Amino acid sequence: MELFIAKIASSILAVLVLSFIAERVSPRAGGIMAGYPLGTAIALFFIGLENGLEFATDAALYTLPGFVAAMMLAAGYFIGLRTALRPRVLISTIFAFGAFGITSFLLKLPSYNIYMAVLIPVIAIPVFTYAFRQIENTKVGRPVKTTPTILLIRATVAAAMVLIITGVASAIGPVWSGLLAAFPVSMVPFLIMMHLTYGENQALTIIKNYPAGLGALVIYTLTVYLCYQTLGVAIGTLLSFATATIYLVGYASILKSKEKRAAIL
């Protein structure tokens, strides 16, 4: 029961933090932070606790290429926004889930070593960043008051996804568990609710900046793979968060430097 409550609480917190950042700062910041290892960290942490360190390490190996499926999910949502079909949110969500499912199935077929598993998302991130380059960054105007209904929807969707992924892990094995751990648990309800609340432009801004934030997820998951079996779940998770945070801080610093140079020019 304690683990069940912890899964729900951590999932709710992840979505609310992302929503707060996007509404109070910008969808761009929210998009980058959507790549912070919130959902994946929750999934791998509880997979490790419930199924053992070796299982979690094997799962992390497949989580790394699984991030390509996560970026395909964002691409699927983008394609849905570009169609004439309605309701747009529902169509985009169907496209997104379909893209994630098909890509995950294809990624399951090869066998990976750690070098190949890391190389795949490292190559894919700049490819998707380039593909989304023409999307313009927009800011939320006047934040809409977050109602209890909106909070309930965000919390329910995120918590349900975490419970499903971690709950079926032992039955489906480390390969599928790893691929499902790459599912953007916190980003999906965040993206949908931002779309419903503020419109398509804010959803597009999140999609545009999502690949950049995934670098933190790659570093986080690589650290999990390297550290879980030697340091355990708790210390391994803390160290993984530290490496991911260092990446995001460095990336944010680079962005600020570029913006300052652009303003001077």
N, C-alpha and C positions, 0 to 999 in steps of 0.2 A: 504493500500500500504506500509506503514511503517513497519508493521509486516512482510509482504511478503519479503521485502528487508532484514530485520533483520534475518529472517530464513535462507535466502540464504547466507548472509555474515557470520553468525556464523558457518554454516555447512562447508563452504569453509575454514575458519580459522582452524577448528578442524582437517580436513584432512591434511592441509599443515603443521600444527604443528607436527602431528604424523610422517609425511613423513620426515620432517627435522630431528627429533630426531633419526629416524631409519637410515638415511643416514649419519648423522654427528656423531652419537654416536654408536648405534648398533641396529639390529633388535630385540635383547633381550629387550633393553630399550623401543623400540617402541611397542613390544608386551605387556609389562607391562603397558605402558601408554595408550594402546588401551582400557584398562579397566578403565581408568580415565573417570569420568562421563561427557563426551563431548556430544555425540549424545543423550544419555538418558536425560541429563540435558536440552538440547535444546528442546527435545520433551515435557518433563513434564512442562517446563517453559511456552511454548506457549500453551500447553493444558490448563494450569491453567489460563493464561490470557484470552483465548478465550472461555473457557467453565466453569470457576468458580473454586473456591478452593475446594469445596466438590467433584466435578468431578475429579479433579487432585489427590486428596487424595485417592479416591477409585481406580483410575488408578494405583497409586504408589503401592497399595497393591498387584496388579497382576503383576506389573513390577518385583517385587522381585522374585517370582518363575519363571518369564519369563527369568531370566538370565540363567536358565538351558537350555532353548531353544537356547540362544546365544552360550553357550558352545557346544551344539549339532551342531550348525552351523559350529563351528571350527572343530569339529570332522568329520562332513560331508565333509568339504574341505580336511581334512587329508585323509579320505578314498578315495576321488577322486584322490588324488596324488598317492595313492598306486595301483590304477587300471592301466590296460594296455590300457585303452581307450584314444583316442585323438580327438580333441585338449585338453590337460590336464587342461588348465585354465578354459575352458568352462565346462568341465565335473565336475571339482571340484566345480565350482560355482553352478551348477545344484544340485549336491549332498548337498551342504551347505544350499541352500535355501529350498530344500526339507526337510532336517533334521529340520530346524527351523520351517517350517510350520506344519509338523506332530507333533512335540513336543509341539508347542504352542496350537494346537487343543486339545491335551491330557491334558495339564495344565489348560485349560479353564474349564474342566469338574468339578473339585472339588470346594467347597466353602472354603475360607481361612479366618483364623483370622491372626493377625499380627505375632503371635508367629510361627505358621506353615509356613507363607509366608517367614519369615526370615530363619527358620531352613532348608528349602529345599535347597536354594543356599549355605548355610554354609556347609551342608553335601556334596553337589555336587562339590564344588570347589576343595577340596583335592582329591576327586575321579578322576576328570578330570586331575588334576595335576599329579597324579600317573599314569594315563593312557598314558600321554604324556612324561613320565619321560625319555624314551630312545631316544628321539629326541635330537640331539646335537645342542648346541648354536653355531651359526656362525656369523661372522661379514661381513659387506659390505666392499668389497675391495676398489677400486677407485670409488667414487660416480659418477653416470651417470648424466650428465648435465640435469636438469629439463627443458624440452621444454614447450612452450606454449600449445602444444597439450596434453601433459601429465597433465599439470595443469588444462586444460579445462575438461578433462575426470574425474579427481578426484573431481573437484568442482561440475560438473554436476550430477554425481552419488550421492554424499552425499546430495546435496541440494534437489534433486528430492525425495530422501527417506524421508527427514525431512518434505517436503511439503506434501507428501502423508500421512504420519502418522498423522500429525497435522491437515491436511485438512479434513480427514474423521472421526476424533475423535467423533464429535457430532452425526454422523450418526451411528457409530458402538457401541457407549457406552463406559463406563469406563473400562470394563473387557478387551475387545479386544484392546482398546487404550493403556491400561497398558502393555499388552503382547507385542504389537508392539513397545512400547517405549523401551522395552528391546532389540530390534533389534540393533546390533552394527553398527550404521549408519556411524561412522567414521572409524571403523576397516575394514569393508568389502571392500570399494574402496582402502583403504590403503594396505590391504592384496593382493588384485588382482594386483595392480600396482607394488608392491614390487616383486611379483611373475613374472610378465611380464618383469620387468626391471632387476632384479638380479638373478632370478632363483628359483627353488624349495626349496633349502636349507634355503634361507632367509625367504620364506613363512612358512616353517616348524618351524623355530625359533620363529616367531611371534605367531604361534599356540601354541607352547610349553609354552610360557610365558603369554598367554592371561588369563587363569584361575586365576593366581596369582593376576593380576591387578583388577579382578572383585570384590575383597574384598572391594575396594574403591567404586564401584558402589552399592554394597549392603548397605554400610554405608550411602552413599549419598541418596539413595532412602528411606531408613528407616528414615533419618532425614527429608526428604520431607514429608513423611507420618505423622510424629509427629509434624511438624512445620508449614506447609502451612496454615492450617485453623486458627491458632492462631497468626502467625506472618506475613502472606501474602506471595505472590509469590516472591517479591524482596528480603526481609530479609530472608525468608526461603531458597531461592536459595543460597544466600551468606553463610549462616550458613552451608548448606549442602556441599557446595564446601570446606568450612573450615574443616569439619570433614573428608571428603574424602582425602583431602590433608595431613592431619595429619596421616591418615592410610598409604598413599603411602610413605611419608617421613620415617615413622617408618619401613615399609617393606624394603625400600631401605637401611636403616641403618643395618638391620638384615642381608641382603644379603652381604653387604660390610664386616661385621664382620665375616661371614662364609667364605668368600673368603680369608680374611687375615689369619684366622686360618688354612685354607687348604694350603695356601702358606707356612706358617711356618712349617707345618707337612710335 
